[in-house]
Amino acid sequence: MNPFEMVVAIIIVVTIGKVLQARFKADADRGARGADTAEAMRAREEIRSLKERIAVLERVITDNHSSVNLDREIERLRDSDRV
């Protein structure tokens, strides 16, 4: 084997090694990203649940008709306790 063939062989081996190294690193990153995705999905679900609860609380607080009825019911109960 002459020196030129040896240099070409070394370059090919190094190139193949770098390609394989990049592929393994990409696979490892994809696996770690999968764990982040599961955590992100859990966080999204929790945020969705909290938004629903906030919407219910806003509806309860801003619903004047129900609060007026609730005030009347409380006053009626107070009046019945006094008698």
C-alpha positions as CSV (number, residue, x, y, z in Angstrom):
1,M,0.0,0.0,0.0
2,N,1.5,3.3,-1.0
3,P,1.3,6.4,1.2
4,F,-1.3,8.0,-1.0
5,E,-3.7,5.1,-0.5
6,M,-3.0,5.1,3.2
7,V,-3.9,8.8,3.5
8,V,-7.2,8.2,1.6
9,A,-8.0,5.2,3.8
10,I,-7.4,7.2,6.9
11,I,-9.6,10.0,5.6
12,I,-12.4,7.6,4.8
13,V,-12.2,5.9,8.2
14,V,-12.3,9.3,10.0
15,T,-15.2,10.5,7.9
16,I,-17.2,7.4,8.6
17,G,-16.5,7.7,12.3
18,K,-17.7,11.4,12.3
19,V,-20.9,10.5,10.5
20,L,-21.6,7.6,12.9
21,Q,-20.8,9.9,15.9
22,A,-23.2,12.6,14.6
23,R,-25.9,10.0,14.1
24,F,-25.6,8.5,17.6
25,K,-25.6,12.0,19.1
26,A,-28.8,12.9,17.1
27,D,-30.5,9.7,18.3
28,A,-29.5,10.5,21.9
29,D,-30.9,14.1,21.6
30,R,-34.1,12.8,20.1
31,G,-34.5,10.4,23.1
32,A,-33.9,13.2,25.6
33,R,-36.4,15.4,23.7
34,G,-39.0,12.6,24.1
35,A,-38.7,13.0,27.8
36,D,-39.1,16.7,27.5
37,T,-42.1,16.2,25.3
38,A,-43.8,14.1,28.0
39,E,-43.1,16.7,30.6
40,A,-44.4,19.4,28.2
41,M,-47.6,17.5,27.6
42,R,-48.1,17.1,31.4
43,A,-47.6,20.8,31.8
44,R,-50.0,21.7,29.0
45,E,-52.6,19.4,30.5
46,E,-52.2,21.1,33.9
47,I,-52.4,24.6,32.3
48,R,-55.6,23.6,30.4
49,S,-57.1,22.4,33.6
50,L,-56.2,25.6,35.4
51,K,-57.7,27.7,32.6
52,E,-60.9,25.8,32.9
53,R,-61.1,26.4,36.6
54,I,-60.3,30.1,36.1
55,A,-63.2,30.3,33.6
56,V,-65.6,28.8,36.0
57,L,-64.5,31.1,38.8
58,E,-64.9,34.1,36.5
59,R,-68.3,33.0,35.5
60,V,-69.4,32.6,39.2
61,I,-68.0,36.0,40.2
62,T,-69.4,37.9,37.2
63,D,-72.8,36.3,36.9
64,N,-75.0,39.0,38.4
65,H,-78.3,37.1,38.1
66,S,-77.0,34.2,40.2
67,S,-75.4,36.5,42.8
68,V,-78.7,38.5,43.1
69,N,-80.6,35.3,43.6
70,L,-77.9,34.1,46.1
71,D,-78.2,37.4,48.0
72,R,-82.0,37.0,48.2
73,E,-81.7,33.5,49.4
74,I,-79.2,34.5,52.1
75,E,-81.5,37.3,53.3
76,R,-84.5,34.9,53.3
77,L,-82.6,32.5,55.4
78,R,-81.5,35.2,57.8
79,D,-85.0,36.4,58.1
80,S,-86.3,32.9,58.9
81,D,-83.6,32.5,61.6
82,R,-84.7,35.7,63.3
83,V,-88.3,34.6,63.6
